[in-house]
Amino acid sequence: MDFQFTDEQTARRKEFFQVCSELEELKPAEFVGFEALYNFDSCWEYDRRCAKEFAKRGWLALHWPAEYGGSGAMMDRVLFSEARGYHGIPGVDVFGVGMLAPTLLAAASEEVKREFLPPIAAAEVTWCELWSEPNAGSDLASLTATAMKKGDEYIINGQKTWTTGAHKADWGFGVFKSDPEARSHHNLSFLLFDMKTPGITVRPLLYMNGETIYNEVYFDDVRVPAKNIVGQENEGWAVVNTLAGFERSNIDQIMGMVRGLETLVAYCNETKRNGQPLAKDSVIRNRLAQTACDIEAARSLAYRVADLQNRNEMSLMDASALKVFASDLGERLAFLATDILGPYGQVKFSRWAPMNGQWESLYHECFVFTISMGTNEIQKNIIAWYGLGLPRMK
């Protein structure tokens, strides 16, 4: 691929960064870490404000076909994600805009596209993803929640868990067993439903500090219109695989690391220990330099995945490789920062907290990305089987 931007792309990138820079100035003091979005009303309102600003500019529908309100090219979407990641701006529903919308474009009926895409582009509806169950996480095909068709409805029963933002979401998408007698991977259906539908109960999974981002969701004879299916009945596994590629190809996480490293380097230049700036410590310098190289490698991988996706040549292995590398790198960066900050790295919401306590939050959150969207162990299996052609263990 060609890494050189065109003049038009350079101008668009400048616009994306300018708008996100202006929105960053409005960020609430409580907005530290991803979890703040779901724990503070001020942060949720800020997210909605950013979303409306992006929707007004048509940026939530970048790279959509024009008939559904889309504009721009795939690279515009990548550059927009770069700007948001660097400035730490929310406003793009990771589930609705990032995962579901491209999946609908690839796999949904025309009726479903016409009904559900416009509200996503206008930032009128927020979504959550209902996949994992108490005994079905990375091995999603073993799920037990059912969606049995009766007339023009599906009746859903069962439980989902670790559902991010279910307590805030307007709608949800999930995969359910629709034919208990069919063989594995050909017995699941992908459905869309209003989270306020009678029979849906959301219960928070509280952290030790009382905050919540994840939830358990229970379905008790929940009736969903049959027209809300994405893809074909019992072929939901194919839709899941389509969505998984979009879920793992974003660059915003990597650009967040770029910004985080910049703030960490500035801290090391300004903070003295034993009369010398931390930046003069050879161990710290080497670790920062290695991390900088790794971040640039991750950024190159993200550009490659975006280019492959733009040409419809992306495989599961490509997305999995980026996911493993970037999530592991996020952990290493968070560990490095807390090593350098020492006891101050454990402080948040205090005048003693360096960089507004962002590393305390990132240290706690960093492991999530190695587990969510399919654990890194599962991703390595995908790379081995589908990328390298290695045999499966018997």
N, C-alpha and C positions, 0 to 999 in steps of 0.2 A: 504494500500500500504506500501511498504518497503522504508523508507527514507534513508537507508544506501546505499552509492554508491559502485559499484564494483570497483576493481582496474582499469579496463579499463575505466570506466566512470570518475574516478578521474584523470587519465592521460589525457583524452580528455578535461575535464574541465580546467585543467592546460594549455593545448595548446590553447584553446579558449581565456582564460584570458590573456595569454602571447601575442598573436597576437593583441588583442584589446588594450592592454596596449601600445604596440609599435605604433599602429595607433593613439592613443590618443595624442602622442607627436607631431603628424603632424597636429593636429586640428587647423584651423584658429582662430585668436582671435575673429573674428566676430561670430563664431559658439556658440551662447548663446541662448538656447531655440530651440524648434522644428521649429519655424517659420523662423529662420535664413536660413534654408535649401533652402527656396524658395525666399529669398530676397537678397541674396548675391551670386554673381557668384563664389567667392572663396569657399563658403560653398557647392554649388552644385557640383563644381569640386571635392571637398574633398569627397562628398558622392559617386561620380562615381569612384573615386580612391579606396575607401574602398570596393565598390561593386565588382570591378574587382579583388581585392585581395581575397575576399571571394569566388568569382566564380572560381578562379584558384585552390582553395583548395577543391572545390566541396561542399562548405558549404551552398550555396543557394538552394541546392537540398537535404538537409538532410531529411531523412525519406521518400523520394520518392521511388517508385519501381525501381529496378535496370535497367529495360528496358527503363526507361526514364532518365537515368543518375544519379539516386539517390544512396545514401549510408547512412549507419548509422541507428540508431534507433530513436524513438520518443524522448527519453531522451537526445540524442545528440542535437536535435533541441532546447530543453528546456535549456540545459546548454549553448549553443551558445547564445541564447537570454539573459540569465543571464549575460554573459560576456559583450555583447554589451550594455545592459541596465546600468550596473555598470559603464562602462567607457564612456557612452554617445556617442557611435559610430553609425553613420548612415550606409548606404551601403546595407541595406536590404529593398527593396521596400515594404512598408507595404501593398500596394495594389496588386502588382504583385506576390511577393514571399509569403507574409503573408496570403493573402485572396484568390486571384484568382487561384494560382497553386494548392493548396489542393482541391479547388472546382472543377477544371478541372479533377483532378484525380478521384474525386468521382462521377462526373455527366456528363462529356463531352464525345463525340464520340471519337473513336480512331483517326480519321482524325484530329480533333481539338487538341487532346493531342500531336500528332506528330508535328503539325505545331507550336503550341504556347508555349509548355513547354521548349524546348531547348533554345530559346532566353531569357527566364526568368532565367534559370539556368546559362547562360553565362553573365548575366547583360548587355545584348545588348538592352533591351527595358524597358522603365518605363511606369507605368500604373496609371490611375486614376479611381475612382469609381463614376458613375453617377446614383445616386438613388434619392435624395431629389429633390422636385420641390417647387415652391412658395407656393402651397397649399397642399403639400404632403410631410411631414417630417417623424415623427414617424409613422403616419398612411400611410405607403407607398402604401398600396393597393388602395388608392384613387388617385393615380397618373393619369395624363391625356395625357402625351406625348405618341405618337402612333408609332408603327412599323408595317406597313401593308405589307403583302407579295404580291409581284407581280412577277410572274415567279420565277426566281432563285435569287431574291433579296428581301430585306426588305427596305421599304422607310420610314425613320424616320422623324417625325415632332414634334416640341414642345420645351419645355425649361426645363433644369435642373439647380439647384442652390446649393450653398455651396459645390461646387466640389473642393476638396483639390488638389492643384497642377496641375489643368488642363492646365495651361499655360506652364508647363514644360513637361507634359506626352507625350509619343509617341503614346500610345494606351489607349483606355478606354473600360470599361465594364459597361453595364447598363441594367436596366429592363424597359420595355415599354409595353403599352397596345396594344396587337396584335389582339384582338377580342372585339370590343366595345359592342357586344350583349351578350357575355358570362357572367356567374355569377362571382362575385368577387372571387379573388384568383385563378381563372381558366381562366383568360383572359390576362395573362402577359407572355412575353417571355424575356429571358436573352440573350443579344447579345454582341459580341466583335467587335470593329471597330477602324480603324486608325483615330487618332485625326486630321490628315491632310486631311481627306476626304472632297471634296467640299461640301459646305453647312453647315459646322460646324463653329460656331463663338464663341470664348471665350472672355468674358469680365470680367476684374478683379473686385472684391468687395474690395475696399480699406479701410484699417483701418484709423483712424484719423491721424496717423503719416505717411500715404502714403504707408505703406507696404501692401503686399497682400499675402495671402495663399489660400483664397477661390475665387471661380469664378462662374459666371453665364455662362452656355453653351446653345447655341441656335442651333436647328436643322431645316434646311429648305430643305426638299426633299433630305435628305442624303441617299445615296444608299449603302447598306451593303450586301455583299454576304450572301445568305441564309445558307450556310454551316457554317457560324460563330455563329450559335446558340449553346447555351449550354443547354443540356437537351432537352425536348420536347416542341414544340410550344404550347403556352398557359399554360404551366406548370412551368413557370419561378419562381413562388412563392416558389415552393419546392427547387429550386436552391438557392434562396435568403436565405432561412432558413438554408441550408447547409453551405453557406458562413458565415452567422452570427455567427455560432459556432466557426469557425476558427478566426473570427475577434475579438472575445472577450476572447481568451484563452491565450494570450501572457504574458510572465513574465517580459519582458524587462522594462515595465513601473514601476513595483514594485522594480526591482533592481536599477532603477534610483532613487527611493525614498531611498533605502538603502544607496547609495552613497551620496545623498543630506543630509540625516540625519547625516552621518559621518562628512561631511564638516561643518554642523551647530554645532555639538558637539565640533569640534575642535575650531571653532570660539568662542564658549562660554568658552572654557578652556583658550583661549589666550587673550580674550578681558576683560578689567577691567572696572568696574563702581563703583564709590565711593571707589576706592582702592582695590576692591575685584573682582575676576573673576566672570563673569556672571554665570558660572557653579555652584557657591556656593549659588545662589538664589534658595530657595526651590521651588518657583512657577515654575521657568524655569526648574529645575531638574525634577519635577513631570510631566510637560507637555512633556518634551523630552522622559522620560521613558515610558509614556503612548503611545506616537507615535511609539517608538521602538517596543513595544508589538504588536501594531496594524499592523505594517509592517510585523512582523514575522507571524502574523495570515494570512495576505494577501498572503504571500509567500507560506504558507502551502496550502491555497486554490488553488493557481496557480499550485502547484505540483499535487494536487488532480485532478484538471481538466485535466492536461496533462496525468495523469495515466488513467483516465476514457476515454479520447479520444483515447489513445493508445489501449485500450481494446474494442473500439467501443461501449462504454456504456454511453457516455456523453449525457445528455439531455439539452434542451434549458434552463431549470431552473438552472443547474449547471453553465453554462457560464454566465447567467444573474446575479446570486448571486455574482460571482467574479467581474463582471463589476461594479456593484453598490458599493460594498465594496471598491474596489481599487480606483475608481474615486472619491468617497467621501473622502477617505483617502488622495488622492493627494491634494484636496482642503484644508483639515485640516493642512497638512504639510506646504503648501505654506503660509497659514494664520499665522501659528505658527512662521515661519521664519521671515515674515515681521513684526510681533509683536516684536520679539526679536531684529531685526535690527533697528527698529524705522525708522526715516527719511532716514537713509542710505539705507534702503531696497527699496527705490524708485529711486535709482540712477543706471544708466547703462552707459557703455562706458566712465567711468571717473575713475581717480585714487582714488576717494573717494568711489567707488562702492565695497562693500565687495564681495569676491568670484566672481570677474569679472562680477558682476551684474546679476548673474544667477537667484536670487530670484525675482528680478524685472520682469524678463521675465516669470518665472514660476507662479508668482502671476497673471499675465495677462492671461496666457494660461490655468490655472488649471481648470476653469469652462468648457472648451471645452469638456473634457472627460466625463463630466456628461450629455452632450447633444449628442455628436457624437455617432455613432454606435447604435442609439436607446436611447432615453432619459432614465434617471434612473426611471422616473415615469412609463414608458412603461415596463421597466425591472421588476419593482415590480409587475406589473399586471401579467407578465409571471410567476413569482415565485408564486403568489397567485393562478392563474388558473391551471397551469400545475404541479406545485410542491406541493402545499398544497391542491389542489382540492376545493378551495373556490368558491362559486357561483359568477357569473357575476352580476353586478348591472343592474337592469331593469328600 
